[in-house]
């Protein structure tokens, strides 16, 4: 209801009461008399060859840059994909080696040789106690190496990922073309 009152109020304004009669609304015949048109003297010598050469060269360089950048972008994406997957596997393997103690069963298996009657063959005097000590010592050394390799794998996986992220952040602006970094010249 308020809207129709506003609309009605606008239509009552003097500006809306314009009459369509009069000579300003008459449409004349659209035929031109070419003799009445002013003559035109051509003052330009055609397009600037220097400007065309400059624009063509710039366009060619932009297309060449675009093709190279697409190829480079694809290669970098594939390399990063490969590095990420290899370091992911190395990182998880390293974690498994470091935390093997929480993941292992309570038994170790080892391979040994025995004689036909079932007595173990070992390179010493044959005492069972000596064999257990040697197994414990070798197992301790092997576990230490196993954990050390795990720590090395974790550190290498993290440092390789940090290095490619850092390098990509450093070259991000320098590999973009001038127009993308600064916009078109005014």
ABEGO torsion letter per residue (X at the ends): XAAAAAAAAAAABAAAABBABEAAABBBBABBBAAABBBBBBABAEBBAAAAAAAAAAAAAAAAAAAAAAAAAAAAAAAAAAAAAAAAAAAAAAAAAAAAAAABBABBBBBBBBBAAGBBBBABAGBAAAAAAAAAAAAAAAAAAAAAAAAAAAAAAAAAAAAAAAAAAAAAAAABBAAAAAEBBX
